[in-house]
Amino acid sequence: MELNADKLEIQKQWDKDPCGASTAADKMPETLEFYQAVREHRYKVYAPWFDSVVRFEEWRDKDVLEIGVGLGSDHFRFAQGGNRMTALDLSQEHLRQTTRHLRLEGRSTTPIYGDAEQMPFEDESFDLVYAFGVLHHTPNTEAAIREIYRVLRPGGTAIIGLYHRYSYFLLWVLIWKGLILGGLWRKGWRQVLSEIEYRRELDSAMPLVKVYSRRQAETLFSQFSNQEITTCHVSLGSFQDLSPVPRSLIERLLGWCGWYLVIKANKTFS
């Protein structure tokens, strides 16, 4: 499999800095306690809205493909429902860690090194295709969405999380890093966005980062039926940490400008 420059940057980033690993830095890596700590941070600290939006518990005894698995937190949650799991990722490290994570929890998956834009699966192979915070990094997101449609069974569901163009977080990036610090003139918008993922202390890569409006998301999924688009993950920096207002209330009041668009849609029956 030949990878272009953008995909090599993706691979470099997450082979070196597996997604979520820094949230359990006080635990011994690759232990059960490590993976449990990563999950606790993801669902209780980073995104306490996650369960209510994704609703893992609704999926039972299905064929599930996750694209871009990180350390396997969401993968494990789906596996808990007795689903038959497949993991697709450009990062061999993500695949290795996810396989170990599930094995330590008495679960299993089929790890596949591959590209979301050209997936190595037969037509109509899965009941659910899930990708959260992943497809805004691939150069041809449209091709990846077409592939998701192809590998879904009729009536199957896609649950996809993309970065939201009209979010408070992106507005802060634009004002602070782009305008005040002069990033737009010195580096250009492409690099300013890429630095959202950059870890200077690890000399990380600069992966492609794209953002989408609701209308753009609707267009991406125009081939699907029953589109449901949710915005979530309000990111207000230190103000949010100091605010006496509960995170759940902040999400309800301001979530329409959250950092994620979560799209749920079904493949139409023939």
C-alpha positions as a Markdown table, in Angstrom:
| # | Residue | x | y | z |
|---|---|---|---|---|
| 1 | Met | 0.0 | 0.0 | 0.0 |
| 2 | Glu | 1.5 | 3.3 | -1.1 |
| 3 | Leu | 0.8 | 6.3 | 1.1 |
| 4 | Asn | 1.0 | 10.0 | 0.0 |
| 5 | Ala | 2.6 | 12.7 | 2.1 |
| 6 | Asp | -0.5 | 13.5 | 4.1 |
| 7 | Lys | -1.1 | 9.8 | 5.0 |
| 8 | Leu | 2.6 | 9.4 | 6.0 |
| 9 | Glu | 2.2 | 12.3 | 8.4 |
| 10 | Ile | -0.9 | 10.6 | 9.9 |
| 11 | Gln | 1.0 | 7.4 | 10.3 |
| 12 | Lys | 4.0 | 9.2 | 11.9 |
| 13 | Gln | 1.8 | 11.1 | 14.3 |
| 14 | Trp | 0.0 | 8.2 | 15.8 |
| 15 | Asp | 2.7 | 5.6 | 15.6 |
| 16 | Lys | 4.8 | 7.9 | 17.8 |
| 17 | Asp | 1.9 | 9.3 | 20.0 |
| 18 | Pro | -1.0 | 6.9 | 20.2 |
| 19 | Cys | -4.2 | 8.8 | 20.6 |
| 20 | Gly | -5.1 | 9.1 | 24.3 |
| 21 | Ala | -1.9 | 7.7 | 25.7 |
| 22 | Ser | -1.0 | 11.0 | 27.4 |
| 23 | Thr | -4.2 | 10.9 | 29.5 |
| 24 | Ala | -2.8 | 7.9 | 31.6 |
| 25 | Ala | 0.8 | 9.0 | 31.9 |
| 26 | Asp | 0.9 | 8.0 | 35.6 |
| 27 | Lys | 0.1 | 4.3 | 34.7 |
| 28 | Met | 2.4 | 1.6 | 33.4 |
| 29 | Pro | 1.8 | 1.5 | 29.7 |
| 30 | Glu | 0.0 | -1.4 | 28.1 |
| 31 | Thr | -1.4 | -2.7 | 31.4 |
| 32 | Leu | -5.1 | -3.2 | 32.1 |
| 33 | Glu | -4.9 | -0.3 | 34.5 |
| 34 | Phe | -3.5 | 1.9 | 31.8 |
| 35 | Tyr | -6.3 | 1.2 | 29.3 |
| 36 | Gln | -8.9 | 1.5 | 32.0 |
| 37 | Ala | -7.5 | 5.0 | 33.0 |
| 38 | Val | -7.5 | 6.1 | 29.3 |
| 39 | Arg | -11.2 | 5.1 | 29.1 |
| 40 | Glu | -12.1 | 6.8 | 32.4 |
| 41 | His | -10.5 | 10.1 | 31.1 |
| 42 | Arg | -12.2 | 9.8 | 27.7 |
| 43 | Tyr | -15.8 | 9.3 | 29.1 |
| 44 | Lys | -15.7 | 11.2 | 32.3 |
| 45 | Val | -13.3 | 14.1 | 31.8 |
| 46 | Tyr | -12.7 | 14.7 | 28.1 |
| 47 | Ala | -16.2 | 13.9 | 26.7 |
| 48 | Pro | -18.8 | 13.1 | 29.4 |
| 49 | Trp | -21.4 | 13.5 | 26.6 |
| 50 | Phe | -20.0 | 10.5 | 24.7 |
| 51 | Asp | -22.3 | 7.8 | 25.9 |
| 52 | Ser | -25.5 | 9.8 | 25.2 |
| 53 | Val | -24.4 | 10.6 | 21.7 |
| 54 | Val | -22.9 | 7.3 | 20.5 |
| 55 | Arg | -25.1 | 5.0 | 22.6 |
| 56 | Phe | -22.7 | 2.0 | 22.5 |
| 57 | Glu | -25.3 | -0.2 | 24.4 |
| 58 | Glu | -27.6 | -0.2 | 21.4 |
| 59 | Trp | -25.3 | -2.4 | 19.4 |
| 60 | Arg | -25.5 | -6.1 | 20.1 |
| 61 | Asp | -24.3 | -9.2 | 18.2 |
| 62 | Lys | -23.4 | -7.2 | 15.0 |
| 63 | Asp | -20.5 | -7.0 | 12.6 |
| 64 | Val | -18.8 | -3.7 | 13.5 |
| 65 | Leu | -15.9 | -1.9 | 11.7 |
| 66 | Glu | -14.1 | 0.9 | 13.4 |
| 67 | Ile | -11.9 | 3.1 | 11.3 |
| 68 | Gly | -9.0 | 4.7 | 13.3 |
| 69 | Val | -9.1 | 2.9 | 16.7 |
| 70 | Gly | -6.6 | 4.8 | 18.8 |
| 71 | Leu | -5.9 | 2.8 | 22.0 |
| 72 | Gly | -9.2 | 0.9 | 21.5 |
| 73 | Ser | -11.4 | 2.6 | 24.1 |
| 74 | Asp | -14.5 | 2.9 | 21.8 |
| 75 | His | -13.6 | -0.4 | 20.2 |
| 76 | Phe | -13.8 | -2.1 | 23.6 |
| 77 | Arg | -17.2 | -0.4 | 24.4 |
| 78 | Phe | -18.7 | -1.9 | 21.2 |
| 79 | Ala | -17.0 | -5.3 | 21.9 |
| 80 | Gln | -18.8 | -5.4 | 25.3 |
| 81 | Gly | -22.1 | -5.9 | 23.4 |
| 82 | Gly | -20.9 | -9.1 | 21.9 |
| 83 | Asn | -20.3 | -7.5 | 18.5 |
| 84 | Arg | -17.8 | -9.0 | 16.1 |
| 85 | Met | -15.2 | -6.4 | 15.8 |
| 86 | Thr | -12.8 | -5.3 | 13.0 |
| 87 | Ala | -10.2 | -2.6 | 13.4 |
| 88 | Leu | -8.9 | -0.6 | 10.4 |
| 89 | Asp | -6.0 | 1.8 | 10.9 |
| 90 | Leu | -3.0 | 3.3 | 9.1 |
| 91 | Ser | -1.1 | 3.1 | 12.4 |
| 92 | Gln | 0.3 | -0.3 | 13.2 |
| 93 | Glu | 0.8 | 1.0 | 16.8 |
| 94 | His | -2.9 | 1.7 | 17.1 |
| 95 | Leu | -3.7 | -1.8 | 15.9 |
| 96 | Arg | -1.2 | -3.4 | 18.2 |
| 97 | Gln | -2.4 | -1.4 | 21.3 |
| 98 | Thr | -6.1 | -2.0 | 20.5 |
| 99 | Thr | -5.6 | -5.7 | 20.1 |
| 100 | Arg | -3.7 | -5.9 | 23.4 |
| 101 | His | -6.4 | -3.7 | 25.2 |
| 102 | Leu | -9.2 | -6.0 | 24.1 |
| 103 | Arg | -7.2 | -9.2 | 24.9 |
| 104 | Leu | -6.6 | -7.9 | 28.5 |
| 105 | Glu | -10.3 | -7.4 | 28.8 |
| 106 | Gly | -11.1 | -10.9 | 27.5 |
| 107 | Arg | -12.3 | -9.6 | 24.1 |
| 108 | Ser | -11.0 | -9.8 | 20.6 |
| 109 | Thr | -10.8 | -8.0 | 17.3 |
| 110 | Thr | -9.5 | -8.5 | 13.8 |
| 111 | Pro | -6.8 | -5.8 | 13.2 |
| 112 | Ile | -6.4 | -4.7 | 9.6 |
| 113 | Tyr | -3.7 | -2.4 | 8.4 |
| 114 | Gly | -5.4 | -0.4 | 5.7 |
| 115 | Asp | -6.6 | 2.9 | 4.2 |
| 116 | Ala | -10.2 | 4.1 | 4.7 |
| 117 | Glu | -10.2 | 5.5 | 1.1 |
| 118 | Gln | -9.6 | 2.0 | -0.3 |
| 119 | Met | -10.9 | -0.5 | 2.2 |
| 120 | Pro | -9.9 | -4.2 | 1.8 |
| 121 | Phe | -13.4 | -5.6 | 2.5 |
| 122 | Glu | -16.1 | -7.1 | 0.4 |
| 123 | Asp | -19.3 | -5.2 | -0.3 |
| 124 | Glu | -22.0 | -5.3 | 2.4 |
| 125 | Ser | -19.7 | -6.7 | 5.1 |
| 126 | Phe | -20.8 | -4.7 | 8.2 |
| 127 | Asp | -23.8 | -3.7 | 10.1 |
| 128 | Leu | -22.1 | -0.6 | 11.6 |
| 129 | Val | -19.1 | 1.4 | 10.5 |
| 130 | Tyr | -17.8 | 3.8 | 13.1 |
| 131 | Ala | -15.1 | 6.5 | 12.9 |
| 132 | Phe | -14.7 | 9.2 | 15.5 |
| 133 | Gly | -12.2 | 12.0 | 15.0 |
| 134 | Val | -10.5 | 10.2 | 12.1 |
| 135 | Leu | -11.9 | 11.0 | 8.6 |
| 136 | His | -11.1 | 14.8 | 8.8 |
| 137 | His | -7.4 | 13.7 | 8.6 |
| 138 | Thr | -7.6 | 11.7 | 5.4 |
| 139 | Pro | -7.0 | 13.7 | 2.1 |
| 140 | Asn | -10.1 | 12.3 | 0.3 |
| 141 | Thr | -12.8 | 12.2 | 2.9 |
| 142 | Glu | -15.4 | 11.9 | 0.2 |
| 143 | Ala | -13.8 | 8.6 | -1.0 |
| 144 | Ala | -13.8 | 7.3 | 2.5 |
| 145 | Ile | -17.5 | 8.0 | 2.9 |
| 146 | Arg | -18.2 | 6.2 | -0.4 |
| 147 | Glu | -16.2 | 3.2 | 0.9 |
| 148 | Ile | -18.2 | 3.2 | 4.1 |
| 149 | Tyr | -21.4 | 3.1 | 2.1 |
| 150 | Arg | -20.1 | 0.2 | 0.0 |
| 151 | Val | -19.1 | -2.0 | 2.9 |
| 152 | Leu | -22.3 | -1.4 | 4.8 |
| 153 | Arg | -25.2 | -3.8 | 4.5 |
| 154 | Pro | -28.5 | -2.4 | 3.4 |
| 155 | Gly | -30.1 | -0.7 | 6.4 |
| 156 | Gly | -26.6 | -0.6 | 8.1 |
| 157 | Thr | -25.5 | 2.5 | 10.0 |
| 158 | Ala | -22.6 | 4.8 | 9.8 |
| 159 | Ile | -21.6 | 6.8 | 12.9 |
| 160 | Ile | -18.9 | 9.4 | 12.0 |
| 161 | Gly | -17.4 | 12.2 | 14.1 |
| 162 | Leu | -15.9 | 15.1 | 12.2 |
| 163 | Tyr | -14.4 | 18.4 | 13.4 |
| 164 | His | -16.9 | 21.3 | 13.3 |
| 165 | Arg | -16.1 | 24.4 | 11.3 |
| 166 | Tyr | -18.5 | 26.7 | 13.4 |
| 167 | Ser | -17.2 | 25.8 | 16.8 |
| 168 | Tyr | -15.9 | 27.9 | 19.7 |
| 169 | Phe | -12.7 | 26.0 | 19.7 |
| 170 | Leu | -11.9 | 26.7 | 16.1 |
| 171 | Leu | -12.8 | 30.4 | 16.6 |
| 172 | Trp | -10.3 | 30.5 | 19.5 |
| 173 | Val | -7.6 | 28.9 | 17.2 |
| 174 | Leu | -8.3 | 31.4 | 14.5 |
| 175 | Ile | -8.2 | 34.5 | 16.7 |
| 176 | Trp | -5.3 | 33.4 | 19.0 |
| 177 | Lys | -3.0 | 31.4 | 16.9 |
| 178 | Gly | -4.0 | 32.6 | 13.5 |
| 179 | Leu | -4.4 | 36.4 | 14.0 |
| 180 | Ile | -2.8 | 37.4 | 17.3 |
| 181 | Leu | 0.2 | 35.2 | 17.0 |
| 182 | Gly | 0.3 | 35.7 | 13.2 |
| 183 | Gly | 0.1 | 32.1 | 12.3 |
| 184 | Leu | -2.0 | 32.8 | 9.2 |
| 185 | Trp | 0.7 | 35.0 | 7.7 |
| 186 | Arg | 3.8 | 33.1 | 8.8 |
| 187 | Lys | 2.5 | 29.5 | 8.3 |
| 188 | Gly | -0.8 | 29.5 | 6.5 |
| 189 | Trp | -4.1 | 28.0 | 7.5 |
| 190 | Arg | -3.2 | 24.5 | 6.7 |
| 191 | Gln | -0.4 | 24.4 | 9.2 |
| 192 | Val | -2.3 | 26.4 | 11.9 |
| 193 | Leu | -5.0 | 23.7 | 11.7 |
| 194 | Ser | -2.4 | 20.9 | 11.8 |
| 195 | Glu | -0.9 | 22.2 | 15.0 |
| 196 | Ile | -4.2 | 21.3 | 16.7 |
| 197 | Glu | -2.7 | 17.8 | 16.7 |
| 198 | Tyr | 1.0 | 18.7 | 17.0 |
| 199 | Arg | 2.9 | 17.6 | 20.1 |
| 200 | Arg | 6.1 | 19.7 | 20.2 |
| 201 | Glu | 7.7 | 17.7 | 23.0 |
| 202 | Leu | 7.5 | 14.6 | 20.9 |
| 203 | Asp | 8.6 | 16.3 | 17.7 |
| 204 | Ser | 5.4 | 15.0 | 16.2 |
| 205 | Ala | 4.2 | 15.1 | 12.6 |
| 206 | Met | 1.8 | 17.7 | 11.1 |
| 207 | Pro | -1.2 | 15.7 | 10.0 |
| 208 | Leu | -3.9 | 17.1 | 7.7 |
| 209 | Val | -6.8 | 18.6 | 9.7 |
| 210 | Lys | -10.1 | 19.6 | 8.0 |
| 211 | Val | -13.2 | 21.1 | 9.4 |
| 212 | Tyr | -16.8 | 20.8 | 8.2 |
| 213 | Ser | -20.1 | 22.7 | 8.5 |
| 214 | Arg | -23.4 | 20.9 | 8.9 |
| 215 | Arg | -24.3 | 21.6 | 5.3 |
| 216 | Gln | -21.0 | 20.1 | 4.1 |
| 217 | Ala | -21.6 | 17.0 | 6.3 |
| 218 | Glu | -25.1 | 16.7 | 4.8 |
| 219 | Thr | -23.6 | 16.7 | 1.3 |
| 220 | Leu | -20.9 | 14.1 | 2.3 |
| 221 | Phe | -23.7 | 11.8 | 3.4 |
| 222 | Ser | -26.2 | 12.6 | 0.7 |
| 223 | Gln | -26.2 | 9.0 | -0.5 |
| 224 | Phe | -27.4 | 7.8 | 2.9 |
| 225 | Ser | -30.9 | 8.1 | 4.4 |
| 226 | Asn | -32.1 | 9.1 | 7.9 |
| 227 | Gln | -29.3 | 11.6 | 8.5 |
| 228 | Glu | -29.0 | 12.7 | 12.1 |
| 229 | Ile | -26.4 | 15.4 | 12.9 |
| 230 | Thr | -25.4 | 16.3 | 16.5 |
| 231 | Thr | -23.0 | 18.9 | 17.6 |
| 232 | Cys | -21.2 | 18.4 | 20.9 |
| 233 | His | -18.0 | 19.0 | 22.9 |
| 234 | Val | -18.0 | 22.6 | 24.0 |
| 235 | Ser | -14.4 | 23.7 | 24.5 |
| 236 | Leu | -14.0 | 27.0 | 26.4 |
| 237 | Gly | -10.5 | 26.5 | 27.8 |
| 238 | Ser | -9.7 | 27.6 | 31.3 |
| 239 | Phe | -13.1 | 29.4 | 31.6 |
| 240 | Gln | -14.8 | 26.0 | 31.4 |
| 241 | Asp | -12.6 | 24.5 | 34.0 |
| 242 | Leu | -13.3 | 27.3 | 36.5 |
| 243 | Ser | -17.0 | 27.7 | 35.7 |
| 244 | Pro | -19.4 | 26.6 | 38.4 |
| 245 | Val | -21.9 | 25.6 | 35.7 |
| 246 | Pro | -22.1 | 21.8 | 35.2 |
| 247 | Arg | -20.5 | 20.5 | 32.0 |
| 248 | Ser | -23.8 | 18.8 | 31.1 |
| 249 | Leu | -25.6 | 22.1 | 31.2 |
| 250 | Ile | -22.9 | 23.8 | 29.2 |
| 251 | Glu | -23.3 | 21.2 | 26.5 |
| 252 | Arg | -27.1 | 21.6 | 26.4 |
| 253 | Leu | -26.9 | 25.4 | 26.1 |
| 254 | Leu | -23.9 | 25.8 | 23.9 |
| 255 | Gly | -23.4 | 22.5 | 22.2 |
| 256 | Trp | -24.6 | 23.8 | 18.9 |
| 257 | Cys | -21.1 | 25.3 | 18.5 |
| 258 | Gly | -19.3 | 22.2 | 19.8 |
| 259 | Trp | -16.0 | 20.9 | 18.3 |
| 260 | Tyr | -17.6 | 17.7 | 16.9 |
| 261 | Leu | -20.2 | 17.0 | 14.3 |
| 262 | Val | -21.5 | 13.5 | 14.9 |
| 263 | Ile | -23.3 | 12.1 | 11.9 |
| 264 | Lys | -25.5 | 9.0 | 12.0 |
| 265 | Ala | -26.9 | 7.8 | 8.8 |
| 266 | Asn | -28.2 | 4.6 | 7.2 |
| 267 | Lys | -27.5 | 2.8 | 4.0 |
| 268 | Thr | -30.6 | 2.7 | 1.9 |
| 269 | Phe | -32.3 | -0.6 | 1.1 |
| 270 | Ser | -32.0 | -1.6 | -2.6 |
